[in-house]
Amino acid sequence: MAIRGITVGYLTLIAVALLAVLLPVPDNNRGDSFLKIAVLITPLLAAVYLLRLLIRRHPEPAKQFVADVKTHWPKLLGAAAVYFSLAVALEVFSGIKKSIPFVVPFYLDPFFIELDRKLFFGTNPWRITHALFGWATQPIVWLYNMWHFVHIGLAVWIAFSLSEAQKIRFALLMQFIWLALGGGLAMLLSSVGPIMVADFYSDRSFDPMLEVLSQQAPSVIAVKDTLIATMDDPLLISGISAMPSIHVAIAVAAALWLQQFKIKLLTGIGWSYVAVIYIGSIHLGWHYATDGLVSAPLVLLVWWITGKYVRWLEPREFVIGKPAG
């Protein structure tokens, strides 16, 4: 039996998701909320396709929908494999992130604070962003919060894209971001970020930033307080982690995704959003400047590696077993 290389790509995604489930995440941090959401959204996606047929004034939209499913079921099966593999990986990432302070107590913030100061001329980088962009704090908050929609929207877009090769490439990239960066590396480099330093350390050097944010962006302080208050109830909300910046990592992945369409406007929007997220991560105190400087190059490296892997798979067929006789 011969198996297409692209099919092996799908199997790789499924294997990564299954291995992720086996990771030693504490039972109280395990859940299936993202998987449930993925299941609940599936009928909505089908409804959107039907709506598209109605908007195009198709004479028999329901009949056409069934015919399209019958015709394209192999690609739909591949899309489902990507879609649910991503949902599982995201769920495991969420569980790992919630577990960080209980497995590896926060310890690296003093190092990152000093590293930031050495890289940025002896000052905390947030002072630079507030000097340059203090007038734009509210728009930065809005764009930074929009990241959650970009994040989930990108995963769904990848799963249901038409190009199988790009779908597998970027799905593997997303799994890497969640599991390797947001899971393994975040656990290894356990840290809270500038906005929470005073809550976990004796360092009060970020108090002036907190005072500014409490006046200009009180919602940010409210989220910070909620994250800390719910640490002992980790199923309620996602956990605390600064290094590396998953916000920047996902923004870079989104920019790379838009860049593949080779439309200058989309490429410009994608990389402009990366810049906003990076500046916002510092400006709002969620991350050290070095958090994004670590995650972005790693994303670019793995994007290159997954591209090599998919290009190697595409033209190949793998023979399983031998013909009888």
N, C-alpha and C positions, 0 to 999 in steps of 0.2 A: 504494500500500500504506500502510495506517495503522498506526502504532506507538503503543501506549499510553504515556502519560507515565511510568508506573511502570517500563516496560521501558527507557525512556531512563535512569531512575535506576540500574537494573542495569548498563546499558552505561557509565554514568559510573564506577561502581565498578571495572569491568573495565579501563576506560581508565586510571584512576589506577594500578591495579596494573601495567599494561603500561608506563606511563611510569616507574614506580618501578624496574622492571627495567633501564631504559635509563640510570639514574643512574650516574655514574662511581665506582662502588664498586670498590676494588682487588680484583683477581682472587683474591688469597689470603684475602679476607674474604667472598667469595661462597660460598653454599652452597645446599642444598635440603633441609636437615633438617626445617624446619617443614612444607614441602610434603609430604615423605615421611610425617611424622607425621600430617598431615591425611588422606592417602590411607589410611594404616594404620587410622586411627580410624573411617573411613567404614563398614566392615563391622560394627564394634562398635555404631555408631549404629543400623544396621539390626537388629542383634540385640536392642538395647534395645526397639525398637518391637515386635518379635516377642514378646519377654518380656512386654511390656505386654498384648498380646492374650491370652497364656497366663494371666496373672494374672487377667484378666477372664473367663477360662474360655470363650474363643471356641471354638466347635466345630471350625472349620477355620482356624487362625491363618495358615498358609502361603498358603492360597488367598486369604484376606482381605488379606494383605500385598501379593500380586501385584495384586489388584483395586484397592487403594488407590494403588499406584504408577501404574497405568494411568489412574486417575481424576484424580490430582493431579500428574501429571508436569510441567505448566507451573510449578507452585509449587515442586516439587522441583528443577527446573532453575534457578529463581531462587535457591533456597537454596544450590545447588551453586556458582553464580556468586559469591554473597556469601562462602561458606565458603572457596573457593580464592583469591578476590581478597584476603581478609584474610590467608590463609596466605602469599601472595606478599609483601604489604606488610610483614608481620611479619618475614619473612626479610630483606628489604632493610633494614629498620630495624636489625636485628641486625648486618648487615654494616657499615652506616654507623657504628653505635656503636663497633664494634671498631676502626674506622679513625680515629677522632677524633684520638688523640694523634700519629698519623703524618702527618695532614694539617694539623691546627691544634694544635700543641703546647699543653698546658695553660698558661694564662696569667692567667685572671681571678680566681683564688681570693683574692689579696690584696684586690681590690676588693670581693668579696662578704663577706669577713670584716669589713671596715670598715663596709660597709653594714648588716650584721646588728647590729653593735655600736651603730651610730647609731640603728637602729630599736628596739633592745631595751635602752635605758637604759644604754648603755656597757658591757654585758657580752655574753658569748657566749650565745646562746639555749639551748645545751645545759645550761648551769648552771641555768637556770630550770626546764627539764623535769625534770632530775634532782632538784632541790629539791622539786618537786611530785609527781613520779611515780617517784622512785627505787625505791620499794617494789614497783613493777609492771614492772620491767625485763624479767623473763622472759616474762610474758604479752604484753608489747609485742613482744618478739622473735618469739614464736609467731604473733601476728596479722600482723606485718609479713611473715614468711615465707609465711604463707597467701595473701598477695597474688598469688603466682604462679599458684595454682589459681583465684583469683577472676579474674585476667587472662585466662587461656585459657578458663575456663568461660564468662565473659561473651561472648567472641568466638563460641564455639560456640552459645550460647543465642541471640545476635543472629541468626546465620546461619539457624537453624532455627525462629525465631519465626513465628507465624502472620500477624502484621500486616506486609504488604509495605512500607507507608510507613515504619513505625518501624524495620523491618529496614534499609532503605536509609539512613535518617537516621543511625542509630547506627553503621552500618558505615562511612559516610563520616567520622563523628566519630573512629572508631578509626583509620582511615587517616591522618587529620590528626594525631592524637596521635603515632603511630609515625613518620610521615615528616616532618612539618613541625616538631613539637616535639622528638621524640627523635632526628630526623635533622638537619634544617637548623639549627634554633635551638641545639641542643646542640653542633653543630660550630662555630657562630658564637661561642657563649659557653663555649668549652672550659674545663672546670674539673673538679676531682677530688672535692671535698667535704671536710668537716672531718676525717673519719677517715683520709684519705690525705695531708693537707697536709704532714706531717712527712716523708713519703716523696718528695715532689717539690719542696718549698721548704725554706728555712732556718727558717721559722716553727715554733716548738715550743710555741705557746700551747695546743695541743689535747692535749698529753701527759697532763695530769690526767684528761681524758675517756677517753683510751686506757687509763690505769691502772684506772679504774673499770670500763670495759667488759671488760678482761681478767679481772677478778674476777667480775663479775656476768653477763657474756655472752661467754664466750670463743669461742663459735661465730662471733660477728660479726667478731672479730679474725682468726679463721682464714679466713673468706671474703675479708676485705680482703687478707690476705697472698696468698691464692691468685689473686685478680684481678691483683695486681701481678706475681706470679711468672709468670703466663701471658700477659703483654702481648705477648711476642714469638711466642706461639703462639696467635693470636687465634681460631682455629677451635675451640679447646678449650672456651672459656667466653665469655660475653658481656663486652663491654668496660666501660670506666670513663667515667662521665659524671655530673655533679651537676646543673647548671642546664640546662634546667628539670627539675623532678621528674616523671618519668613515673609513678612510684608514685602520687603525688597525682593526676595527670591521669587515670589509669585508675580510681582510687577514685572520683573525681567522676563519671566516665562511668558507673560501676556504680550510683552513687546516683541519677543521672538515669534510668537504665534501670529501677530498682526504683520510682522515684517515679511513672512513667507508669501503674503499676497502681492508683494512688490508694488504696492500703491503708496506713493510718497506721503500722502495725507495720513493713512493708517499707521505707517511706520513712525511718522512724526508724533502722532498722538500717543503711540505706545511708549516711546522713549521719553517723551515729555512727562508721561504719568510716572515712569520710573524715577525721574528727577524729583517730582513732587512727593512721592512716597518716601524717598530717601531723605529729603529735606524735612518732611513732616515727621519722620520717625525720630529725628533729632530735636526738632522744634517743639514737639509735644512731649518730649521726655521719655518716650517708650523705649528708645534704643540709644546705645552709644554710637558714635559715628563709625566705629570699627565694625559694628554688627553687620551693616550693609556692605562694607568693604570686604568682608569675608564671604558672605552668602552670594553676592552677585558673580564674582569670578568662578565660584564652584558651580553655579547654575550654568554658566557659559561653557565650562569644561564638560559637564555631563551632557548638555545639549549637543556638543560636538561628538561625544562618545556614542550617544544614542543614535545620532545621524549615521555614524560609521556602521553601527550594528544593523540598523534597518536597511541601509544600502547593501550590506553584505547578505542580508536575508532575502531581499526582494527577488532576485533572479533565480533563487535556488529551490530545489525540491529535495525533500528528505525521504528516503525509502525506509519503511518500517517492516521488518520481517523479510522473509524470502518466499517466492512463489512455491506452491506445493509441487511435489514430483520432481 
